[in-house]
């Protein structure tokens, strides 16, 4: 239980830190947010708990393919915000587009024989 709480505290602290840094500098906040901290932490937690290199390798391959559709969110959101669409509506539309891209990517990769 202590290990679980430690993982939770470290992960939450990173997210809150990025949010706070972003208030002071959007560039530094974006730089920190763009680094795959959550993915790296997940890989570290898996390694420390299981030492299963194959599982980490599989995770990184899946992350690669699923990062691609997530980029749609970062294209759609600023376009909507610059078009004066209210923030919450822009977020919802961006998330819906991203989820649609996830489904399309998983469907296409499945048709191509990729195993996520």
QUISUL-V894488 format. One line per field, one symbol per residue. psi: psi as a letter, one per 30 degrees, with the letter a starting at -180 (. if undefined). burial: # if it has 9 or more other ideal C-beta (glycine too) atoms within 8 Angstrom, else .. A space follows every 10 residues. Layout:
psi: ???
burial: ???
This chain:
psi: eeeeeeeeee eeeeeeeeee efeejeeeee eeffkieeee eeeeeeeeef gjeeeeeeee eeeeefeeff feefeeeeee efggkkeeee eeeeeeeeee eeeeeeeeee efgkj.
burial: ......#..# #..#..###. ##.....### .#....#.## ###.###... ....##..## ###.##.### .##..##..# #.......## #.###.##.. ##.###..#. ......
